[in-house]
Amino acid sequence: MDAFYASVELLRYPQLKGLPVVIGGGRRRVDEAIRNLPEGGTLADIPVDAFARLKDYTGRGVITTATYPARQFGVGSAMGLMKAAKLCPQAIILPVDFDEYRRYSRAFKQIILEVAPLMEDRGVDEVYIDFTDVPGGQRDGGRSLARLLQKAIFDATGLTCSIGVAPNKLIAKMASEFNKPNGISIVYEDDLEKLIWPLPCRKVNGIGPKADEKLKRFGIETVGQLAARDRDWLIANFGKATGAWMHEVSWGRDDRPVVTESEPVSMSRETTFERDLHAVRDRAELGAIFTRLCEQVAADLQRKGYVGKTIGIKLRYDDFRIATRDQTIERFTDDAKTIRQTGGLCLKRVPLERPLRLLGVRVGTLAKAGSPEALAPSGAGTHRTAAEPVATTASLF
């Protein structure tokens, strides 16, 4: 999907189309702009001048996504908002609304499934689709079916997407970035040298910043330069598994199937605070945040039909150190109160003297709700993840 979160917001605020807009910095509660809603008007009638500007933002939130006009200023996902404000101070900033994004996510995926039922869900805004056995899927190299999907999604949601069609998932992922927004890119097997080899190695899904930096130290900057290296050399310098994988992907080889069913390992929610919060001085605020996170995780479990029995917490202190603890309960649950209570026990096992930047809640050891595994009695007790001393802090939120 093209700039998915931002595109959903532009459906709500069409007056912002063509303007630099960033999404991030906090979750939507009461929209500040609504205070300027003209009497008898709609959200589309709110004056552009009523929206908050990035130049006025103070805090340490990050950008979730940005419109294409904002990206032209070098603003992008995961960038700190304060840094982005220096690049594009005039950009409008909107809070994230995950409930709305999930609603649109479910809508566009359902449309795809009605046309091409072999679909792999890769997150809120991306999927892999196998065209092989779809009627008309091979016509014009797949372009006809890609156009049909684009039109069906736009007609139903008002959103655009970019589609890459290729012999495998590796190249299709790369191709989907070629003609954004609202583009279709077809890559055939014999297009590897022309279209894939000139790309930076970083464009390969799976080559991260550290691996890319190491490749550059060896003078390898493009996929073609990577393909020119001997397989044994790559293994010697990057390890058996990674080196062999790099050799395969540089030659465009990927035999992974489109997987229609995948079981989640865990579900979690976390939030980074606008300011550091202290377990004693900000106990009430932290308690409310913790409760809300537990309720959100419970709602995620219930919506997706899962229960779990390992409840964990994650803290990031003001010095960026991270602490995690978890505890396994005897019965599977999707109950917010149970998650909150067990998470509270985990909090008793971490030091809380330092201010906190981030708080997270996680539920693992998942099973399908109503399955024999979930319903079976368990004798499992509780455990700690590490032999660390229990914190002696008395004031817990």
C-alpha positions as CSV (number, residue, x, y, z in Angstrom):
1,M,0.0,0.0,0.0
2,D,1.3,3.5,-0.8
3,A,2.2,5.6,2.3
4,F,-0.6,3.6,3.9
5,Y,-1.2,5.4,7.2
6,A,-0.9,8.8,5.6
7,S,-3.2,7.7,2.8
8,V,-5.9,6.7,5.3
9,E,-5.6,10.1,7.0
10,L,-6.0,11.8,3.6
11,L,-9.3,10.1,3.2
12,R,-10.3,11.7,6.5
13,Y,-8.8,15.1,5.6
14,P,-8.8,15.5,1.8
15,Q,-7.9,19.1,2.2
16,L,-4.3,17.9,3.0
17,K,-3.7,16.2,-0.3
18,G,-0.6,17.4,-2.0
19,L,0.8,18.8,1.3
20,P,3.7,17.4,3.3
21,V,2.1,15.4,6.2
22,V,3.7,13.2,8.7
23,I,2.0,10.6,11.0
24,G,3.5,9.9,14.4
25,G,4.3,11.3,17.8
26,G,1.4,9.7,19.6
27,R,-1.8,7.8,19.3
28,R,-5.0,9.5,18.4
29,R,-7.2,10.5,21.3
30,V,-9.3,13.6,20.7
31,D,-8.1,15.3,17.5
32,E,-7.0,18.8,18.3
33,A,-8.1,20.0,14.8
34,I,-11.7,19.1,15.6
35,R,-11.8,22.1,18.0
36,N,-11.7,24.2,14.8
37,L,-14.5,22.3,13.1
38,P,-16.8,24.7,11.4
39,E,-20.4,24.6,12.8
40,G,-22.3,22.0,10.8
41,G,-19.2,21.1,8.9
42,T,-17.2,17.9,8.5
43,L,-13.6,17.0,9.0
44,A,-13.0,17.9,5.4
45,D,-14.0,21.5,6.2
46,I,-11.4,22.1,8.9
47,P,-9.0,24.9,7.6
48,V,-5.5,23.7,6.8
49,D,-4.1,26.4,9.1
50,A,-5.9,24.7,12.0
51,F,-3.6,21.6,11.9
52,A,-0.5,21.3,14.0
53,R,2.9,21.9,12.3
54,L,6.0,19.9,12.7
55,K,8.0,23.0,13.6
56,D,6.0,23.3,16.8
57,Y,6.5,19.7,17.9
58,T,8.5,19.0,21.1
59,G,9.2,15.5,22.2
60,R,11.0,12.4,21.0
61,G,8.4,10.6,19.0
62,V,9.2,9.1,15.6
63,I,7.6,9.2,12.2
64,T,5.4,6.2,11.4
65,T,5.0,7.3,7.8
66,A,4.9,10.4,5.7
67,T,3.2,11.6,2.5
68,Y,5.2,11.7,-0.7
69,P,5.4,15.5,-0.7
70,A,7.0,15.2,2.8
71,R,9.4,12.5,1.6
72,Q,10.8,14.9,-1.0
73,F,12.4,16.8,1.9
74,G,14.2,13.7,3.1
75,V,11.6,12.9,5.8
76,G,10.8,9.2,6.2
77,S,9.6,6.4,8.5
78,A,11.4,5.8,11.8
79,M,13.0,9.3,11.7
80,G,12.8,11.3,14.9
81,L,10.2,14.1,14.6
82,M,12.6,16.7,16.0
83,K,15.1,15.9,13.2
84,A,12.3,15.9,10.6
85,A,11.2,19.3,11.8
86,K,14.6,20.7,10.7
87,L,14.1,19.2,7.2
88,C,10.5,20.1,6.7
89,P,9.2,22.5,9.4
90,Q,6.1,23.3,7.4
91,A,4.8,19.7,7.4
92,I,1.5,19.0,9.1
93,I,1.7,16.4,11.9
94,L,-1.1,14.0,12.7
95,P,-1.3,11.3,15.5
96,V,-1.5,7.7,14.6
97,D,-4.9,5.9,14.5
98,F,-4.1,2.2,14.5
99,D,-7.7,1.1,14.8
100,E,-8.5,2.9,11.6
101,Y,-5.5,1.5,9.8
102,R,-6.3,-2.0,10.8
103,R,-9.9,-1.5,9.5
104,Y,-8.6,-0.5,6.1
105,S,-6.0,-3.3,6.2
106,R,-8.6,-5.9,6.7
107,A,-10.7,-4.3,3.9
108,F,-8.0,-4.4,1.2
109,K,-6.9,-7.9,2.1
110,Q,-10.4,-9.2,1.8
111,I,-10.7,-7.7,-1.7
112,I,-7.5,-9.5,-2.7
113,L,-8.6,-12.8,-1.3
114,E,-11.8,-12.6,-3.4
115,V,-9.7,-12.4,-6.6
116,A,-6.5,-14.3,-5.6
117,P,-7.1,-16.6,-2.6
118,L,-3.4,-17.6,-2.3
119,M,-2.2,-14.6,-0.2
120,E,0.5,-14.3,2.5
121,D,-0.2,-11.6,5.0
122,R,3.0,-9.6,5.7
123,G,1.7,-7.0,8.0
124,V,-0.8,-4.2,8.1
125,D,0.1,-2.8,4.6
126,E,1.8,-5.6,2.6
127,V,1.0,-9.0,1.2
128,Y,2.5,-11.6,-1.2
129,I,0.1,-13.1,-3.8
130,D,0.5,-16.2,-5.9
131,F,-0.9,-15.5,-9.4
132,T,0.1,-18.9,-10.8
133,D,-3.4,-20.6,-10.8
134,V,-5.6,-17.5,-10.8
135,P,-7.6,-17.2,-14.1
136,G,-5.9,-14.6,-16.2
137,G,-3.0,-14.4,-13.8
138,Q,-0.4,-15.0,-16.5
139,R,-1.9,-12.6,-19.1
140,D,0.4,-9.8,-20.1
141,G,3.0,-11.1,-17.6
142,G,0.6,-10.6,-14.7
143,R,-0.1,-7.0,-15.5
144,S,-3.8,-7.5,-16.2
145,L,-4.5,-9.1,-12.8
146,A,-2.4,-6.5,-11.1
147,R,-4.5,-3.7,-12.7
148,L,-7.6,-5.5,-11.6
149,L,-6.5,-5.6,-8.0
150,Q,-5.5,-2.0,-8.0
151,K,-8.9,-0.9,-9.4
152,A,-10.8,-3.1,-7.0
153,I,-8.9,-1.9,-4.0
154,F,-9.2,1.8,-5.0
155,D,-12.9,1.5,-5.8
156,A,-13.7,0.0,-2.4
157,T,-11.3,2.0,-0.2
158,G,-10.0,5.0,-2.1
159,L,-6.5,3.8,-1.5
160,T,-3.7,3.1,-4.0
161,C,-1.1,0.4,-4.0
162,S,2.0,-0.5,-5.9
163,I,2.5,-4.1,-7.2
164,G,5.6,-5.9,-8.2
165,V,5.2,-9.1,-10.3
166,A,8.1,-11.5,-10.6
167,P,9.0,-15.2,-10.6
168,N,9.5,-15.2,-6.8
169,K,8.9,-13.3,-3.6
170,L,12.4,-11.8,-3.4
171,I,12.2,-10.0,-6.7
172,A,8.5,-9.2,-6.4
173,K,9.3,-7.3,-3.1
174,M,12.0,-5.3,-4.8
175,A,9.9,-4.7,-7.9
176,S,7.0,-3.3,-5.8
177,E,9.2,-0.3,-5.0
178,F,10.1,0.5,-8.6
179,N,7.1,2.7,-9.5
180,K,5.6,4.1,-6.4
181,P,2.9,5.3,-6.0
182,N,0.2,3.4,-7.8
183,G,2.6,1.6,-10.1
184,I,3.0,-1.9,-11.5
185,S,6.4,-3.4,-12.3
186,I,6.9,-6.6,-14.1
187,V,10.3,-8.3,-13.8
188,Y,11.0,-11.4,-15.8
189,E,13.8,-14.0,-15.2
190,D,16.0,-12.5,-17.8
191,D,15.7,-9.0,-16.4
192,L,18.0,-9.7,-13.5
193,E,21.1,-8.1,-14.9
194,K,19.2,-5.1,-16.2
195,L,16.9,-4.3,-13.3
196,I,18.2,-6.0,-10.2
197,W,22.0,-5.9,-10.3
198,P,22.3,-2.1,-10.5
199,L,20.3,-1.7,-7.2
200,P,22.1,-1.0,-3.9
201,C,22.5,-4.2,-1.7
202,R,20.3,-2.5,0.9
203,K,17.3,-2.9,-1.4
204,V,17.5,-6.7,-0.8
205,N,15.0,-7.6,1.9
206,G,17.1,-9.1,4.6
207,I,20.3,-7.1,4.1
208,G,20.2,-4.7,7.0
209,P,22.4,-1.6,7.8
210,K,25.2,-3.6,9.5
211,A,25.5,-6.1,6.7
212,D,25.4,-3.4,4.1
213,E,28.1,-1.4,5.9
214,K,30.3,-4.5,6.0
215,L,29.7,-5.2,2.3
216,K,30.7,-1.6,1.5
217,R,34.0,-2.1,3.4
218,F,34.7,-4.8,0.8
219,G,33.8,-2.5,-2.0
220,I,30.4,-4.2,-2.6
221,E,27.7,-1.6,-3.1
222,T,25.3,-3.1,-5.7
223,V,23.6,-6.4,-6.1
224,G,25.6,-7.0,-9.2
225,Q,28.9,-6.5,-7.3
226,L,27.6,-9.0,-4.7
227,A,26.7,-11.5,-7.4
228,A,30.3,-11.2,-8.8
229,R,31.8,-12.5,-5.5
230,D,32.5,-16.1,-5.2
231,R,30.1,-18.1,-3.0
232,D,33.0,-19.5,-0.9
233,W,34.3,-16.0,-0.3
234,L,30.9,-14.8,0.9
235,I,30.7,-17.8,3.3
236,A,34.2,-17.2,4.6
237,N,33.4,-13.5,5.4
238,F,29.7,-13.7,6.4
239,G,29.2,-17.2,7.7
240,K,27.9,-20.4,6.2
241,A,24.2,-19.5,6.3
242,T,24.3,-15.8,5.6
243,G,27.1,-16.1,2.9
244,A,25.2,-18.8,1.0
245,W,22.0,-16.8,1.3
246,M,23.7,-13.7,-0.1
247,H,25.0,-15.6,-3.1
248,E,21.5,-17.0,-3.8
249,V,19.6,-13.7,-3.6
250,S,22.2,-11.8,-5.6
251,W,21.4,-14.2,-8.5
252,G,17.7,-13.7,-7.9
253,R,17.0,-17.1,-6.5
254,D,14.3,-17.6,-4.0
255,D,12.2,-20.8,-3.6
256,R,10.0,-19.6,-0.6
257,P,6.4,-20.4,-1.3
258,V,3.5,-18.0,-0.5
259,V,2.4,-19.1,2.9
260,T,-1.3,-18.6,3.6
261,E,-1.3,-19.6,7.2
262,S,1.3,-18.6,9.8
263,E,0.9,-18.9,13.6
264,P,2.1,-15.8,15.6
265,V,4.7,-16.4,18.2
266,S,3.5,-13.7,20.5
267,M,1.4,-10.5,20.6
268,S,2.6,-7.3,22.2
269,R,1.9,-3.6,22.6
270,E,4.4,-0.9,23.7
271,T,4.6,2.8,23.8
272,T,7.4,5.4,24.1
273,F,6.6,8.3,26.4
274,E,6.8,11.9,25.4
275,R,8.8,12.6,28.5
276,D,10.6,10.3,31.0
277,L,8.2,8.9,33.6
278,H,9.2,7.8,37.1
279,A,7.6,4.8,38.9
280,V,7.1,6.9,42.1
281,R,6.4,10.5,40.9
282,D,4.4,9.4,37.9
283,R,2.8,6.3,39.3
284,A,-0.8,7.1,38.4
285,E,0.1,7.9,34.8
286,L,2.3,4.9,34.4
287,G,-0.4,2.7,35.9
288,A,-3.0,4.0,33.5
289,I,-0.7,3.4,30.5
290,F,0.2,-0.1,31.7
291,T,-3.5,-1.0,32.1
292,R,-4.3,0.4,28.6
293,L,-1.5,-1.7,27.1
294,C,-2.8,-4.9,28.8
295,E,-6.3,-4.1,27.5
296,Q,-5.0,-3.6,24.0
297,V,-3.0,-6.9,24.0
298,A,-6.1,-8.7,25.3
299,A,-8.2,-7.1,22.6
300,D,-5.7,-8.2,19.9
301,L,-5.7,-11.8,21.2
302,Q,-9.5,-11.9,21.3
303,R,-9.9,-10.4,17.8
304,K,-7.4,-12.9,16.3
305,G,-8.7,-15.8,18.3
306,Y,-5.7,-16.6,20.4
307,V,-4.9,-17.2,24.1
308,G,-1.5,-17.2,25.8
309,K,0.1,-18.2,29.0
310,T,3.5,-16.4,29.1
311,I,3.0,-12.8,30.1
312,G,6.0,-10.4,29.9
313,I,7.0,-6.8,30.3
314,K,9.6,-4.6,28.6
315,L,11.1,-1.4,30.0
316,R,13.5,1.0,28.5
317,Y,15.2,3.4,31.0
318,D,16.3,6.9,30.4
319,D,19.9,5.7,29.7
320,F,18.4,3.4,27.0
321,R,19.1,0.2,28.9
322,I,16.4,-2.4,28.4
323,A,14.9,-4.8,31.0
324,T,12.5,-7.6,30.2
325,R,10.8,-10.2,32.5
326,D,8.2,-12.8,31.9
327,Q,6.1,-15.3,33.8
328,T,4.2,-18.3,32.7
329,I,0.8,-18.9,34.3
330,E,-1.0,-22.2,34.6
331,R,-3.9,-21.6,32.2
332,F,-4.1,-19.9,28.8
333,T,-5.8,-16.5,28.9
334,D,-6.9,-13.5,26.8
335,D,-8.2,-11.6,29.8
336,A,-6.9,-8.1,30.3
337,K,-7.1,-8.3,34.1
338,T,-5.1,-11.5,34.2
339,I,-2.5,-10.1,31.9
340,R,-2.4,-6.9,34.1
341,Q,-2.0,-8.9,37.3
342,T,0.7,-11.2,36.0
343,G,2.5,-8.3,34.3
344,G,2.5,-6.5,37.6
345,L,4.3,-9.4,39.2
346,C,6.9,-9.2,36.5
347,L,7.3,-5.5,37.3
348,K,8.2,-6.4,40.9
349,R,11.3,-8.1,39.6
350,V,12.9,-5.1,37.8
351,P,14.6,-2.1,39.3
352,L,12.4,1.0,39.0
353,E,14.6,3.7,40.5
354,R,15.5,5.2,37.1
355,P,13.0,7.1,34.9
356,L,11.5,5.2,32.1
357,R,11.3,6.0,28.3
358,L,9.2,3.0,27.2
359,L,6.9,0.4,28.5
360,G,5.7,-2.7,26.8
361,V,3.5,-5.8,27.4
362,R,3.8,-9.1,25.6
363,V,1.8,-12.4,25.7
364,G,3.5,-15.5,24.3
365,T,3.2,-19.3,24.3
366,L,0.1,-18.8,22.1
367,A,-2.6,-21.3,21.2
368,K,-5.9,-21.0,19.3
369,A,-8.7,-20.2,21.6
370,G,-10.9,-23.3,22.1
371,S,-8.2,-25.7,20.9
372,P,-7.4,-28.9,22.9
373,E,-4.1,-27.3,23.8
374,A,-5.8,-24.2,25.2
375,L,-8.4,-26.2,27.1
376,A,-6.2,-28.8,28.6
377,P,-5.3,-28.5,32.3
378,S,-1.7,-27.6,32.8
379,G,0.6,-28.2,35.7
380,A,3.1,-25.6,34.5
381,G,4.2,-23.3,37.2
382,T,5.7,-19.9,37.0
383,H,9.3,-19.1,36.1
384,R,11.7,-16.2,35.7
385,T,13.7,-15.6,32.6
386,A,16.9,-15.0,34.4
387,A,18.4,-15.6,37.8
388,E,18.3,-11.9,38.8
389,P,17.4,-10.4,42.1
390,V,13.9,-9.3,42.8
391,A,13.8,-5.5,42.9
392,T,13.2,-4.0,46.3
393,T,11.4,-0.9,45.0
394,A,8.3,-0.6,47.1
395,S,6.3,1.8,44.8
396,L,5.0,-0.1,41.8
397,F,2.5,1.1,39.3
